[in-house]
Amino acid sequence: MQGTVRTYDAGTRSGSVLLDDGTELPFDAAAFDAGGLRMLRFGQRVNLALDDTDHVSVITLSTFPLPGR
């Protein structure tokens, strides 16, 4: 699944993404860390994976594969 970074806080390593249908999904530091990233910018395209409870479990750049997939 892909989305666009809406918010990102470097201090907490958390933020939110907008899906192409306009749905906003928050992500936490664990999802950010799972993607192996160092930083995100507003408007950046990202790949993300959801867990069984529809929470973002991994977020990474759209040019990177999702870890373990």
Secondary structure by P-SEA (a helix, b strand, c coil): ccccccccccccccbbbbccccbbbbbcaaaaaaacccccccccccccccccccccccccccccccccc
